[in-house]
Amino acid sequence: MKPLTGIGRLARYFLTSKLTPTIVIAISVWGIFAILQTPRQENPEITMPAATIFTQYSGGSAREVEKLLTERGERVLQEVPGISHIYATTTQDYSMLTVLFHVGESPSKSFVALYDQVNAHLGDLPPGASRPVITPLSVDDVPIVVLNLHGKRYNRGELYQGAQRIIAELRAIPGVSTVQTFGGRPQVVNVRLDPVKLAAYGVSAGQIAAALGASNATQAVGALHSDGESLSLRAGDALTSLDAVRNQIVNVSDGQPVRLGQVATVERGLTPRENATGFGYAAGTKGAERGLQASVSIAIAKKAGTNAVTVANLILSRVKTIALPPGMTLDVTRNDGNKANLAVNELIQRLLEAIFIVVALLFILGWREALVVATAIPLTLFVTLGIGMIDGQSINRITLFALILSLGLLVDQAIVIVENIHRHYHVVNPHRSKAEATVLAVEEIGNPTTLATITVVLSFLPMLFVTGMMGPYMRPIPLNVPIAMIASLLIAFTITPWATYALLRNQKPKASHGTPKWILPFRNALAKMLADRKLGRRFLGILALALLVAAMLPALKLVKFRMLPDANETSFLVAIDAPPSSSIARTASIAAAVGSKLATYPQIRSYQTFVGTNAVPDLAALFQGTVFRNAPNQAEIHVTLLPKDRRSVESAPFVAQIRPALAAIATARGASLRILQVPPGPPVRDTILAKIYGPDPEVRRAIAARIVSMMQRERGVVDIDSSFKDLPAALNLRVDPTEAALAGVSVTDAIQTLAMEIHGAPVSTLHVPDQARPVSIFLRLERAYRGDPAALESLMLPSRNGIQVPLSAVVTSRAGNVERPLYRDDFRNVSYVGADMAGRSSTYAVIDMELALMRHPLPAGYSISWGGEWSLTNRVFADLGRAMLLAFILIYFLLVARFRSFMIPLVVLAAVPLAVIGVLPGFALLAPFGIYFSATAMIGLIALIGIVVRNSIILLDFIESKIKEGIPLHEALVEATTARTRPIFLTAAAGVLSSIVIAADPVWSGLAWALVFGMTMSAVLSVLAIPLLYGLIAEGRTRASDSLPTPGIEAERVRSIVNFPELDCIELESTALPRLLEGESVDLDMEIFRGEGDARDAVAYLSGPYRVEKAKLELQSAYGSITSLQHLTLRSIENAPSWKELDRE
């Protein structure tokens, strides 16, 4: 008997070992534990540190600030390691740099390096510039739960107090990180100054601020010691009541103290109304009272690495225990934990459906065989999830899609093992014991199965090198699919034989009914093409033509490309830009009008308005820039849709449906409106983003106008926005230095006084023991003097002489506009034009505009770079294309090493173009239904490499095994197609059916359909094309070898496989026998043992002459030498051998 390899020994060890069922139980417990304990998220966690650097330079124009701060800052930041992009926005007086680090960089190391670099160059700041304020931005800061407090009879101050009570309870919850409020108005002491009274008493705002700050303090000043006792001393008096604030002495006039109450109104109130937030129910909430109510949002983020589902559940459980005042309502407007749980549970359901469908399909093999394969599936998934838990992965949509994707692959390994064991039981080794036949079956199929598994692993590993945000987004696929494949391979060699042996060893042989009728057409077609070479070549020519036609479909736009299709989300954001000089009240009225329209749609549950402040941010908001929308003319409406199972329309078509009505409401009020949807993959600033580079802003403005015009004419382009917006009006107050000097007025004091009186400022604190937050004392003029520019002339400024000087005496005013912001993108001046798409891929819109720009080029020195989805699509498809090419190369090298041929691997890889013949025409058929060839479809194409190559390897292995048995080439090819068509089709059916369950998912439908079309077409064509190609190459080799001269080539020693029928058909391998022919005889003198090592139980002595009953010779040519292998059957002529039991004692 031929010695077993490692695979055979592994199968033999676990076949009857008590350890095998123990391992099965352990794997099951481990997997269930992993499912329960692994953190759940909707999508993989993406680590991409970012930060903003904000610097003030008072008095500088936008251009001056850009030169002195922004460009200097860029040069400093380019020395920080790990930075991928630097964006800059410069306005009058301010510079803001936004730094993006490479994906995967450590946030702590990145921020430390950033702080160190900025602090090391503080000396480079121009005189008068403020210290840079660095604000880190992290994905972990995005809230996972948002609570909204609202009530018809409550104002935002009362709601804020209620929010603080809730926050105090939430901070103690494990896993909670930052907690913020949006829209709240904390309590303050409002000091509203009367400028007439200030002038009458000779008091300035600066004096009042100084008085409130100086007298509102207590301090320990020491202790008195006498007669062994110590008495602590504190000096000063704190402001603890409104009366104390009113009675605060702020000046002395005519020998009399002037108290604050004499020149100002002092009362408890709320912070100035610099924003407005509201909440309203829509028609989707049955029975709820409609109308916009004041609201305050509480945003809660989780700590990094914690389970979003667990933290969210703890938050909501704690909130339920908090009593709210009557009429105050708490709504959950975001619950990423529940969203992640629903997404994960939905995919777990899809996974279970796929498993059920595949197992039901396998009943074709028989119920016992199906049960064996059904055992291997969950064990493989348990191992994969367990390793993912140890590796720190989360259970998310991409992880589960990877498991569904691998399902059809891992099933194939179990099918191949079970089928081969069944064949050995009833066909190959019926005379052997079932245990021995099981081991031999695994041994026989082990090497090709291992090789096929390695090819699948190699097809996925290059996806680890996908760059940008899509890299970590996709990473669970190239991590988990190879893990699942390796785990399924080990299970196929250990647990599957054990289960098969346990269930099938007592099964009675099934009657053979010959070749199934449905396989006969394939068998007959291949036989005809082998017999008629012209017919075979014509068939291959048709396939080549079909591949060429399929490759032309994208160029003809019959196959539509897109990064990712729109996902069916539960919310979207409406961004409103009112006329530039609009007040909070006017912008709020526009937002309310849009909100009233939104409330009429039954698909909408509720909406929240944010005026003068940004909405609670999500991950997309960090990239779309909405976190900086806090101007009075800017508003956002966060719309919450009904759950997916309660509405018949998906979010993207619904948004397209309501966009015209909402835009009409905004346009009628002079405003513009955009709808921002949650992207299905990595977020981008805009779906279409034209970045216009060049030195002159006016030329860039003209180019931007041209791009806007092009977008307006382009089909499907909506919500166009440009960085060249209308500017709000401004009143520039210039302090005349000469007049100010003559009047004894300090320019700095004049500016500070105006800022304090007009904008207002907190100048001190009221000490109230029962308040969780400090109560500020806020100083500003009465409203009547803050709304009319003419009223400014009556304001008085303090002078060094103690005389109040009218503002009009030293200040001149000039009407104008706010300076336009300047933008830079990675050290280049830039302007932006952005837009969204509705019902069309941005790829084709950009191509149309690029063609138009080629016909009418830009001025010299100016260029356009397309960002947004276009840039992401190009980068991702290029990365996936490189991954696909690398997978081809790696698999080819592996196959060359295995087959010792340069041509046979090409035959194996020919299955991939056969899959492409199915994939591209399939997507052409689906294009009218809105199905795109997306990045997920590209992943499916990469997966097909491993799947179809696997089938080719096992098909060719069968062909070569038949040739080694001495079967003629054509017969071996036909026999291979006959024998392997069933398992190939069964594997394809398993893969197709497991993919169908995810075809309804809008994002992953591309992957599903790629597998469906590719596996189907490759299965149908490969059982014909692969044997046909192999036959052509083999015949070509035969003709070439026949024409080679024989001298100079020496035959190596003959390797023999000897079978002895008289000894239970035991087989031996020998290199001592000469070349023998049938009918010849050979003398033997040797002993052989039954079993190996400690398992030896009998011995037989072979002596005398033996006759050759059968002899078959194989010749293999490689590198100028011939390797011979002969198969012999020997029977004794004189003394028949027999087994003698060994003495165990």
PyMOL commands that set and color helices and strands:
alter all, ss='L'
color gray80, all
select helices_A, chain A and resi 6-15+19-37+62-77+107-120+122-124+139-141+156-170+195-201+205-215+242-246+260-263+308-320+336-362+367-390+397-428+434-465+470-474+476-504+520-531+533-552+584-598+619-624+626-628+644-646+651-668+697-713+737-743+747-758+783-785+789-794+807-810+842-855+868-899+904-909+911-929+935-964+969-996+1005-1042+1061-1063+1093-1095
alter helices_A, ss='H'
color red, helices_A
select strands_A, chain A and resi 50-56+83-91+94-101+133-137+145-150+176-182+187-193+217-226+229-237+249-253+256-259+264-270+276-281+293-302+329-335+571-577+604-611+634-641+672-677+688-693+717-722+729-735+761-766+775-781+796-798+804-806+811-817+822-825+828-837+863-867+1055-1060+1066-1070+1081-1090+1098-1118+1121-1132+1140-1141
alter strands_A, ss='S'
color yellow, strands_A
deselect
rebuild
show_as cartoon
